[in-house]
C-alpha cells in the first residue's frame, strides 16, 4: 500500500475529545461526559430544586450529562437531600432540570439507584432495616440528617422481594420518561444494591440470585429487561466498578467476573457501558480494562481520574469512546471550552461538595468572568 494513502487514512480516522459522537440516535456535541456526582442539594422531600436546574444548565456543553444518582423508592435512599424519582413531585422537579439542559442544546440521562445496605434505619421508611443481598454489615459510616453513624447489618432480601426492587426501577424509568430525560443509566457500581449482588464479597446468597456469576447478574438483567420496555435499549446505559472498594466492597476475581458481565451486556445493544476503572479510594488499578473493554461490543465510557491528556490518549488509541469527568466539571461549568482552548481550571472547594447552598455549586465562574 502507498504510504501516502496510509497516512491520509490515519489522519481521516484520527479522533479527539472534541469531536461529535453518534450515541444511538443522539448526536453528542463532543466526547466529554459529565459524570454522575452526588451533591445533596434536593429539598427535604427529595425534589430537585431550581438551584439544581441552574447547576446542570451551566454544564450543558458536555456531550452528555449523567445526573447524580436518583433513588428509585423510599427504600432506595441512602443519603440526605438526594433527588428521588418515584413521585409526581419528583417528575416536576426533574422536568425543570431537563428543560434547562435542552434549552442550552445539551443531552441528559438520569442515573437510577438503589443504595441497598448503604443506608441506615433513620433514612428508611418506618425506621426499617436497610436491605441487601446478604446480611453482611459494611464497614464504616455514612452521613445522616443528624450526623455520621455506623452502618448496620442489613436484612437480606427474600427471593420474592427482589422482584419488588425490579418493579421500583421500572416505575422510576416510567417517571424519568415523563420528566423528559433522553435516557437512563442503571447504577450498578460503587457498592450500591446492584453492585452488592454482582460481587461475591457482599453476595453470599444460595438462591437464584447468588452463587455463580450468572445468578449474581440476575438482578441487573431483570432490571434491564424491565427498563428497556420503557426506554429503547439504545437509551439505557449501565455503570460498573469492578475494583472499587468504596462502601466496603470486594470481589474474589473482578477481572474474570466483570469481563463476563461486560460480554453478557453486549447482547443488549445498550447505549453504553460506563466503567469506573480501578479503585476511586486508592487510585490503584490491578485489572486489565483493555481486556474488559474488548468483551463489550458497544460504546465504552472510561471514568476515574482522567485529565485532558489522558483522555485524549484514550480516545485517540480507541481504549475509550467517551470519557467521563467528575470534579473538573463540578468546578468548571465551561470545562469543554477550557480543555479545548487550554485554559486554566478553577480551584476546587472540596468543603462544598455535599449539601449547602449555591456556594461551591452554581457560583464557579466561567473563564471569561475571571479575566
RAHU-V762342 format. One record per residue. N is the residue number from 1. PSI is psi in degrees with one decimal (999 if undefined). Layout:
# RAHU-V762342
((N;PSI) (N;PSI))
This chain:
# RAHU-V762342
((1;137.2) (2;124.4) (3;-25.4) (4;-42.8) (5;-33.6) (6;-45.0) (7;-38.8) (8;-42.5) (9;-40.1) (10;-38.6) (11;-41.3) (12;-38.4) (13;-15.8) (14;136.3) (15;157.4) (16;177.1) (17;-23.7) (18;5.7) (19;152.3) (20;161.0) (21;132.4) (22;107.4) (23;96.6) (24;-121.6) (25;13.0) (26;134.6) (27;112.5) (28;142.1) (29;-22.2) (30;178.8) (31;16.2) (32;122.6) (33;133.8) (34;114.0) (35;153.1) (36;130.1) (37;115.8) (38;128.8) (39;-10.9) (40;48.8) (41;9.4) (42;169.4) (43;-179.7) (44;-19.7) (45;8.6) (46;23.6) (47;131.1) (48;140.4) (49;169.1) (50;-32.6) (51;-38.4) (52;-39.4) (53;-40.3) (54;-43.7) (55;-48.2) (56;-36.0) (57;-43.8) (58;-25.2) (59;16.6) (60;-4.7) (61;-11.2) (62;147.6) (63;-39.6) (64;133.1) (65;130.4) (66;118.0) (67;165.9) (68;156.6) (69;141.9) (70;115.8) (71;139.5) (72;-2.9) (73;167.6) (74;-34.2) (75;-25.1) (76;-8.7) (77;136.9) (78;-7.7) (79;153.7) (80;151.6) (81;35.9) (82;139.6) (83;117.1) (84;174.0) (85;71.8) (86;5.2) (87;166.0) (88;-35.5) (89;-36.7) (90;-40.3) (91;-47.0) (92;-38.8) (93;-46.5) (94;-28.4) (95;-35.3) (96;-35.2) (97;-49.2) (98;-40.2) (99;-43.6) (100;-43.3) (101;-43.4) (102;-32.7) (103;-25.4) (104;4.4) (105;16.1) (106;-179.6) (107;147.9) (108;131.1) (109;149.1) (110;138.3) (111;120.7) (112;134.6) (113;148.4) (114;120.6) (115;-21.7) (116;-127.8) (117;-12.4) (118;67.1) (119;-177.6) (120;157.6) (121;-36.7) (122;-0.3) (123;-4.4) (124;155.1) (125;134.3) (126;29.2) (127;34.3) (128;167.6) (129;133.0) (130;155.0) (131;158.7) (132;-179.8) (133;-34.0) (134;159.7) (135;66.6) (136;119.1) (137;124.7) (138;150.1) (139;151.8) (140;-167.1) (141;164.7) (142;161.7) (143;143.9) (144;-178.5) (145;-17.6) (146;13.8) (147;-176.1) (148;138.3) (149;152.6) (150;144.4) (151;154.9) (152;169.5) (153;121.9) (154;164.6) (155;127.9) (156;127.7) (157;135.4) (158;155.7) (159;-44.7) (160;-28.8) (161;-24.4) (162;-36.2) (163;-29.7) (164;-37.1) (165;-43.3) (166;-43.1) (167;-34.2) (168;-43.0) (169;-38.6) (170;-47.3) (171;-42.4) (172;-38.7) (173;-38.4) (174;-42.9) (175;-36.1) (176;-36.3) (177;-41.7) (178;-33.5) (179;-5.9) (180;13.1) (181;146.3) (182;-33.9) (183;-172.9) (184;147.4) (185;126.9) (186;120.9) (187;97.9) (188;32.1) (189;177.9) (190;28.0) (191;13.5) (192;-176.9) (193;-47.8) (194;-43.2) (195;-37.0) (196;-34.8) (197;-36.6) (198;-35.8) (199;137.9) (200;-9.0) (201;-24.1) (202;-13.4) (203;104.0) (204;25.0) (205;157.1) (206;6.2) (207;-161.0) (208;-6.1) (209;11.5) (210;172.0) (211;-108.4) (212;172.1) (213;-34.7) (214;-45.0) (215;-38.5) (216;-24.0) (217;-6.2) (218;-41.5) (219;-47.8) (220;-44.0) (221;-42.1) (222;-38.1) (223;-44.5) (224;-36.9) (225;-44.1) (226;-45.9) (227;-33.2) (228;-4.1) (229;-13.2) (230;-51.8) (231;142.3) (232;154.2) (233;-33.2) (234;7.0) (235;16.8) (236;124.1) (237;165.3) (238;137.2) (239;132.3) (240;156.9) (241;83.1) (242;-36.9) (243;-7.4) (244;125.3) (245;-3.0) (246;139.5) (247;33.0) (248;46.6) (249;150.8) (250;162.9) (251;143.3) (252;-27.2) (253;74.1) (254;-33.1) (255;-52.0) (256;-47.3) (257;-43.4) (258;-23.5) (259;-37.9) (260;-47.1) (261;-43.1) (262;-42.3) (263;-41.5) (264;-37.6) (265;-24.4) (266;-38.4) (267;-14.6) (268;-12.4) (269;49.4) (270;168.6) (271;-42.1) (272;165.1) (273;122.7) (274;113.7) (275;125.4) (276;108.8) (277;117.6) (278;-162.8) (279;119.0) (280;-13.3) (281;-45.7) (282;-14.6) (283;21.0) (284;141.6) (285;129.4) (286;-9.9) (287;161.9) (288;98.2) (289;-18.4) (290;-40.1) (291;-42.2) (292;-44.7) (293;-35.8) (294;-22.9) (295;-18.0) (296;115.1) (297;79.6) (298;-169.2) (299;129.1) (300;123.3) (301;122.1) (302;144.0) (303;146.1) (304;90.8) (305;19.7) (306;136.3) (307;-175.8) (308;-48.5) (309;-47.8) (310;-38.0) (311;-43.9) (312;-38.2) (313;-44.5) (314;-42.5) (315;-41.2) (316;-36.7) (317;1.2) (318;8.5) (319;-11.5) (320;147.4) (321;-36.1) (322;155.2) (323;131.6) (324;135.1) (325;133.6) (326;-89.5) (327;-40.2) (328;-38.6) (329;-34.6) (330;-44.4) (331;-7.4) (332;90.7) (333;-25.6) (334;38.1) (335;-39.0) (336;-48.9) (337;-44.2) (338;-43.5) (339;-43.1) (340;-33.3) (341;10.6) (342;45.7) (343;153.4) (344;154.5) (345;155.6) (346;152.6) (347;137.0) (348;134.8) (349;93.9) (350;-19.4) (351;-17.5) (352;16.3) (353;-45.5) (354;120.4) (355;170.0) (356;-155.1) (357;-146.3) (358;-23.4) (359;126.1) (360;13.9) (361;-68.5) (362;4.6) (363;6.4) (364;127.4) (365;152.7) (366;162.3) (367;-43.7) (368;-25.2) (369;-11.5) (370;10.2) (371;999))
